[in-house]
Amino acid sequence: MKRFLVIGGGISGLAAAHRLCEISRASSEKFEITLLEASGRFGGVIETRRRDGFLLEGGPDAFITDKPWALDLCKRLGLGNEIIATNPACRRSFIVYKSKLVPVPEGFYLIAPTSLKALFANGTLSWPGKLRFLADIAIPPKKNGLDESVGSFIRRRFGKEALDRIGQPMIGGIYTADPGRLSLKATFPQFIEAESRFGSVIRGFLREESAARQASGPRYGLFASLKGGVGSLVEALAAKMPEVSLRLSSPVVRLQPGDRWTAVLSGGGVLEADAVCAALPARQAAGLLESFDPQTARRLKEASAESVATVNMAFRRKEIPHSLEGFGFVVPAVEKASLIGCTFSSVKFSQRAPEGMVLLRAFVGGPFQKEMMVKDDLSLERTVLEGLRRTLGIEAPPRFVSIQRYHEAMPVYTVGHLDWVEALEKELSKHPGLYVTGGSYRGVGIPDCIRQAEAAAERMAAQSADSPRARGMAHGV
């Protein structure tokens, strides 16, 4: 019987273990599978809580459906009837401009308009800023093929005002990262393609009908969740693989190679396995390799991540002057405000708050607000309330506040990231039977984490003593 070990009980580790179960059930070969999670709960950054009739999300509150892996997994777990879409009546968002919420016009895909009408309707750009934006049509395309930062690209094509007022807050709302460090190739290759094919991003989106259809607004209709919150996916995964030994509060100190892999636990216990999948953030995975491959451990430590805190607050609807006819807002760093953004959770999805109540979820921290992560809960609450007073006019105290902090939990794909991943994979290929997977590598969202984890599980299952099939495939992609 093959023995498999998965280290990490976030969505990546759970998805890898579940896929191993599916493979075992479909074959005559049975696997012995153990999943070790260092903390006292499964889910990682996915954290759904219930309080006084409210449903609170700490980490991600949705997944995108045009990347099918999360949707497919939900259906395989029997959650098909639990999938819900965003509220069709309020599919828009806002950007803060001089402390006021300005709607993002229809036809904007992140930083690029799919029509000139959408550009001219943008209320966060001055007329000189709009004219500079239009200069993208005449600026020659970059030809050297080298990676560059998202910030450099936006400034080069559309100007500094577009970066400050549109690009930085919209990108920050997705990656919680400084666009000046974020790899364009690893995050938004579609903009490279538009520039390369058409010589201009605007021209590309205007001419390419399929791109224009795909880029209708921020694609609000493609986001989905579950009636019981994203945490329902974690609960279903844990419940649907009884053959897996799921162990909480079981941190692994190091790995040791040999005829079989040996995992040394913090309490002194050991486990042996034919293959190991480290479903951890890259910097955490580094600690497992230091004793036998310090070079690869150093490579893993080069990964970058940002910290963020989410602050859920409940209010009576009548206490909020703003119409809340949207899913939330993002705040440009140039506003010098206390918030990264805020989701109108009970507007975005149904069944998040009792009748007559509103649930808001604010975000603080990230690259431009690092000081927020060291504030105590009371100071953080006061800071967020002041931000909501300025933007939404809220003067009343919240019914309750719930704060979750996620330290170095948001992977940042810095310039050259794809080259880093390829170099890492090459180094890991020296260790057959060792796999890494998770948001640190080739996709940060829930669907991409599931895709990578399931691919890693398939390669683990395919390996055998006399087969090199798994060699050179250390990354779960």
C-alpha positions in Angstrom: 0.0 0.0 0.0 1.4 3.4 -1.0 1.6 5.9 1.8 1.0 9.6 1.0 1.5 12.5 3.3 0.0 16.0 2.8 1.3 18.8 5.0 -1.0 21.7 5.3 -4.8 21.7 5.8 -5.8 24.8 3.8 -7.8 24.5 0.6 -4.7 23.2 -1.3 -3.9 20.4 1.2 -7.5 19.3 1.5 -8.0 19.3 -2.3 -4.8 17.3 -2.8 -5.9 14.7 -0.2 -9.4 14.5 -1.6 -8.1 13.9 -5.1 -5.9 11.1 -3.9 -9.0 9.5 -2.4 -10.9 9.8 -5.7 -8.0 8.2 -7.5 -7.8 5.4 -5.0 -11.5 4.7 -5.1 -11.4 4.5 -8.9 -8.6 2.0 -8.9 -7.8 -1.3 -7.4 -4.8 0.2 -5.5 -5.6 1.5 -2.1 -3.6 4.4 -0.5 -2.8 5.3 3.0 -3.2 9.0 3.2 -2.4 11.3 6.2 -3.0 15.1 6.3 -1.2 17.1 8.9 -2.3 20.6 9.9 -0.2 22.7 12.3 -3.1 24.8 13.6 -6.3 23.8 15.4 -8.6 24.1 12.4 -8.7 23.3 8.7 -9.2 25.9 5.9 -6.2 28.2 6.2 -7.3 31.7 5.1 -10.8 30.3 4.4 -12.6 31.1 7.6 -16.4 31.3 7.8 -18.1 32.1 11.1 -21.7 32.5 12.2 -22.9 35.0 14.7 -26.4 36.3 15.7 -27.8 35.4 12.3 -24.9 36.9 10.3 -22.5 34.9 8.2 -19.0 36.3 8.4 -16.1 35.6 6.0 -12.6 36.2 7.3 -10.7 35.3 4.1 -12.1 34.9 0.5 -15.9 35.3 0.2 -16.2 33.9 -3.3 -14.5 32.1 -6.2 -14.6 32.9 -9.9 -16.5 30.4 -12.1 -14.7 30.9 -15.5 -11.9 29.0 -13.9 -13.9 25.8 -13.4 -11.9 23.9 -10.8 -13.7 25.2 -7.7 -17.1 24.8 -9.3 -16.3 21.3 -10.4 -15.1 20.3 -7.0 -18.2 21.7 -5.3 -20.3 19.6 -7.6 -18.3 16.4 -7.0 -18.8 17.0 -3.2 -22.5 17.3 -3.6 -22.6 21.1 -3.1 -24.2 21.9 -6.5 -27.4 23.1 -5.0 -25.6 25.2 -2.5 -23.9 27.4 -5.1 -25.2 31.0 -5.2 -24.4 33.9 -7.5 -23.9 37.5 -6.7 -26.9 39.8 -6.4 -27.9 40.7 -10.0 -29.5 44.0 -9.0 -26.3 45.6 -7.7 -23.5 44.4 -9.9 -21.2 47.4 -9.7 -18.5 48.8 -7.4 -17.0 52.1 -6.4 -13.6 53.8 -6.1 -13.1 56.4 -3.5 -12.3 59.9 -4.9 -11.8 62.7 -2.5 -13.6 60.7 0.2 -16.6 60.1 -2.0 -17.7 56.9 -3.7 -17.6 57.1 -7.5 -19.1 54.2 -9.5 -16.7 52.3 -11.7 -18.4 52.7 -15.2 -19.7 49.7 -17.1 -17.2 48.5 -19.7 -14.1 48.8 -17.5 -12.0 45.6 -17.1 -9.7 46.4 -14.2 -7.6 49.1 -15.8 -8.8 48.9 -19.4 -12.0 50.3 -21.0 -13.8 48.2 -23.5 -15.4 51.4 -25.0 -14.4 55.1 -25.2 -17.7 55.9 -23.5 -16.6 53.9 -20.5 -13.3 55.9 -20.4 -15.0 59.3 -20.6 -17.6 58.3 -18.0 -14.9 57.5 -15.5 -15.4 60.0 -12.7 -12.0 59.4 -11.0 -9.9 60.8 -13.8 -9.4 64.5 -14.8 -9.7 65.5 -18.4 -5.9 65.6 -18.8 -5.8 62.2 -17.2 -8.3 60.9 -19.7 -6.4 62.3 -22.6 -3.2 60.8 -21.3 -5.1 57.5 -21.0 -6.0 57.7 -24.7 -2.4 58.2 -25.6 -2.1 54.4 -25.2 -3.5 54.2 -28.8 -0.3 55.9 -30.1 2.4 54.6 -27.8 4.6 52.0 -29.5 4.4 48.5 -27.9 7.3 47.2 -25.8 9.2 44.6 -27.8 12.0 43.2 -25.5 9.7 40.5 -24.0 11.0 41.1 -20.5 8.8 41.0 -17.5 7.8 44.3 -15.9 5.7 45.4 -13.0 2.0 46.0 -13.4 2.7 49.6 -12.1 5.3 50.2 -14.8 3.0 48.9 -17.5 0.0 51.1 -16.4 2.2 54.2 -16.1 3.8 53.6 -19.5 0.6 52.9 -21.3 -2.0 55.1 -19.5 -0.1 57.6 -17.3 0.5 58.2 -13.6 -3.0 59.4 -12.8 -4.5 56.2 -14.2 -2.2 54.2 -12.0 -2.9 56.2 -8.9 -6.6 56.5 -9.3 -7.6 53.2 -11.1 -4.8 50.7 -11.4 -3.4 50.7 -7.9 -6.8 50.4 -6.0 -8.2 47.9 -8.4 -5.1 45.7 -8.4 -4.8 46.1 -4.7 -8.3 44.9 -4.2 -7.3 41.6 -5.9 -3.7 41.0 -4.8 -3.2 43.3 -1.8 0.0 44.2 -3.4 2.0 47.2 -4.6 1.6 47.3 -8.4 5.2 48.6 -8.6 6.4 45.1 -7.5 3.8 42.9 -9.1 4.7 40.8 -12.1 2.7 41.6 -15.2 3.5 38.2 -16.8 2.3 36.3 -13.8 -0.8 38.2 -13.1 -2.2 40.0 -16.2 -0.8 38.4 -19.3 -3.9 39.4 -21.2 -2.6 43.0 -21.3 0.7 41.9 -22.7 -1.1 40.0 -25.4 -3.3 43.0 -26.3 -0.2 45.3 -26.5 1.7 42.8 -28.6 -1.1 41.9 -31.0 -2.7 45.3 -31.5 0.0 47.7 -30.4 -2.3 49.2 -27.9 -4.4 47.8 -25.0 -7.4 50.1 -25.8 -7.3 49.2 -29.5 -7.1 45.5 -28.6 -10.1 45.6 -26.3 -12.1 47.7 -28.8 -11.3 45.4 -31.8 -11.4 42.0 -30.1 -15.0 41.2 -29.7 -14.4 38.1 -27.6 -12.2 40.1 -25.3 -14.8 42.8 -25.0 -17.5 40.3 -24.1 -15.2 38.6 -21.6 -14.3 42.0 -20.0 -17.7 43.4 -19.3 -17.0 45.3 -16.2 -15.1 43.5 -13.4 -17.1 40.4 -14.4 -19.3 40.5 -11.3 -21.6 37.7 -12.7 -18.7 35.2 -12.7 -18.3 35.2 -8.9 -20.1 32.6 -6.9 -20.2 31.4 -3.3 -22.0 28.9 -1.2 -25.2 29.4 0.9 -23.3 28.5 4.0 -20.2 30.5 3.0 -16.9 29.4 1.5 -16.1 27.5 4.7 -18.8 25.0 3.6 -16.3 23.8 0.9 -13.7 23.1 3.7 -16.3 21.3 5.8 -17.4 19.2 2.9 -13.9 18.2 1.9 -13.1 17.1 5.5 -16.3 15.1 5.7 -16.1 13.4 2.3 -12.8 11.6 2.8 -13.2 9.3 5.9 -10.3 7.1 4.7 -7.8 10.0 5.3 -6.2 10.5 8.7 -6.9 14.2 9.3 -4.7 15.5 12.1 -4.9 19.0 13.6 -2.3 20.6 15.8 0.4 18.5 14.2 3.2 20.8 12.9 6.0 19.2 10.9 9.5 20.3 11.9 11.5 18.9 8.9 11.5 16.3 6.2 14.3 13.7 5.6 14.8 11.9 2.3 15.6 8.2 2.0 14.0 5.0 0.7 10.9 6.7 2.0 10.3 10.3 3.1 10.3 10.8 6.8 8.4 13.7 8.4 9.6 14.7 11.9 6.8 16.2 14.0 7.3 18.9 16.6 6.4 16.5 19.4 9.1 14.1 18.3 6.9 11.6 16.4 7.8 10.5 12.8 5.8 9.5 9.8 7.0 7.7 6.7 5.6 8.2 3.2 6.3 7.2 -0.4 5.5 10.8 -1.5 4.9 14.1 0.3 3.0 17.1 -0.8 3.8 20.4 1.1 0.7 22.4 0.6 2.1 25.4 2.4 3.1 29.0 1.7 6.5 28.9 0.1 8.3 30.5 3.1 6.8 27.9 5.4 7.7 25.0 3.1 11.3 26.2 3.2 11.7 25.1 6.8 11.0 21.5 5.8 13.9 21.4 3.3 16.6 23.3 5.2 18.3 20.2 6.7 18.9 18.4 3.3 18.6 21.1 0.6 19.5 24.6 1.9 19.8 26.0 -1.6 16.1 25.2 -2.5 15.1 26.3 1.0 16.7 29.7 0.3 14.8 29.8 -3.0 11.5 29.2 -1.3 12.3 31.9 1.2 12.6 34.4 -1.6 8.8 34.3 -2.0 7.0 37.5 -1.0 3.7 37.9 0.8 1.6 40.7 2.4 -0.5 40.8 5.5 -4.1 41.9 5.8 -6.8 42.1 8.4 -10.5 41.8 7.7 -13.0 43.6 10.0 -16.6 42.5 9.8 -19.1 45.0 11.2 -22.9 44.7 11.6 -25.3 47.7 11.4 -29.0 48.4 11.2 -29.8 49.4 7.6 -31.4 52.6 8.7 -28.1 53.7 10.3 -26.2 53.8 7.0 -27.0 56.9 4.8 -25.4 55.5 1.7 -27.6 53.6 -0.8 -25.2 50.6 -0.9 -26.2 49.9 -4.4 -23.1 48.0 -5.2 -20.8 45.3 -3.9 -18.3 47.6 -2.2 -15.5 50.0 -2.8 -11.7 50.2 -3.1 -9.5 53.1 -1.8 -6.5 54.5 -3.7 -3.4 54.8 -1.6 -3.2 58.5 -2.7 -6.3 59.1 -0.7 -4.2 58.6 2.5 -7.2 56.8 4.0 -7.3 54.1 6.7 -9.0 51.4 4.5 -7.9 49.3 1.5 -11.5 48.8 0.7 -14.8 47.5 2.0 -17.3 44.8 0.8 -21.0 45.3 1.3 -21.3 41.6 2.2 -25.0 41.4 2.7 -25.6 43.1 -0.6 -23.2 41.1 -2.6 -24.6 37.7 -1.5 -27.9 36.7 0.1 -28.3 35.1 3.5 -25.5 37.1 5.0 -27.5 39.2 7.4 -30.9 39.2 9.1 -33.8 41.3 7.7 -33.2 45.0 8.3 -29.5 44.6 9.0 -26.3 45.1 7.0 -23.0 43.3 7.1 -19.9 45.2 6.0 -16.4 43.8 5.7 -13.5 46.3 5.7 -9.9 45.5 4.8 -6.8 47.1 6.3 -3.1 46.4 6.0 -1.2 45.5 2.8 1.9 47.2 1.5 0.8 50.8 2.2 -0.7 50.3 5.7 1.7 48.0 7.4 1.3 49.9 10.7 -2.3 48.7 10.8 -1.2 45.1 11.5 0.4 46.0 14.8 -2.6 47.9 16.2 -4.6 46.3 18.9 -8.2 45.3 18.2 -9.8 48.4 19.8 -7.5 50.8 17.8 -8.2 48.9 14.6 -11.9 49.1 15.2 -11.8 52.8 15.8 -9.7 53.3 12.6 -12.1 51.3 10.5 -15.2 53.1 11.9 -13.6 56.5 11.0 -13.0 55.2 7.5 -16.6 54.1 7.2 -17.8 57.5 8.6 -15.9 59.3 5.9 -17.0 57.2 3.0 -20.5 55.9 4.0 -21.5 58.6 6.5 -22.0 56.0 9.3 -22.2 57.7 12.7 -23.8 54.8 14.7 -21.8 52.2 16.6 -21.8 48.7 15.1 -23.9 46.0 16.6 -20.7 43.9 16.8 -17.2 43.7 15.4 -15.2 40.7 14.3 -11.5 41.0 13.4 -9.4 38.4 11.7 -5.7 38.9 11.0 -3.8 37.1 8.2 0.0 37.6 8.5 2.0 37.1 5.3 -1.0 35.2 3.9 -1.4 37.1 0.6 1.2 35.8 -2.0 2.8 38.6 -4.0 4.1 37.6 -7.5 7.0 40.0 -7.9 8.7 40.8 -11.2 10.3 37.7 -12.6 8.0 35.4 -10.6 7.5 32.8 -13.4 11.3 32.5 -13.8 11.5 31.9 -10.1 8.9 29.2 -10.3 10.7 27.4 -13.1 14.0 27.5 -11.2 12.3 26.2 -8.2 10.7 23.3 -10.1 14.1 22.4 -11.5 15.7 22.3 -8.1 12.8 20.2 -6.6 13.1 17.7 -9.4 16.2 16.4 -7.6 13.9 15.0 -5.0 11.4 12.5 -6.5 8.3 12.1 -4.4 8.5 15.6 -3.0 5.8 18.1 -4.3 4.9 21.6 -3.4 1.6 23.3 -4.1 -0.5 26.3 -3.1 -1.1 30.0 -3.8 2.7 30.8 -3.8 3.3 29.4 -7.3 0.9 29.6 -10.2 -2.3 31.2 -9.1 -3.6 32.7 -5.8 -7.4 32.2 -6.0 -9.4 29.2 -4.8 -9.8 27.7 -8.3 -6.1 27.9 -9.1 -5.2 26.4 -5.7 -7.5 23.5 -6.4 -6.1 23.0 -9.9 -2.5 22.9 -8.7 -3.3 20.7 -5.7 -5.3 18.1 -7.7 -2.5 18.0 -10.4 0.0 17.4 -7.6 -2.1 14.5 -6.2 -2.4 12.9 -9.7 1.4 13.0 -10.0 1.9 11.5 -6.6 -0.5 8.7 -7.4 1.3 8.1 -10.7 4.7 7.6 -9.3 6.2 4.2 -8.6 9.6 2.8 -7.7 10.6 2.0 -11.2 8.9 4.9 -13.0 10.4 8.4 -13.5 7.0 9.8 -14.3 7.0 12.0 -11.3 10.5 13.2 -11.7 10.8 16.8 -12.8 7.3 17.5 -11.8 7.8 18.7 -8.2 5.3 21.5 -8.6 1.6 20.7 -8.5 0.7 22.3 -11.8 
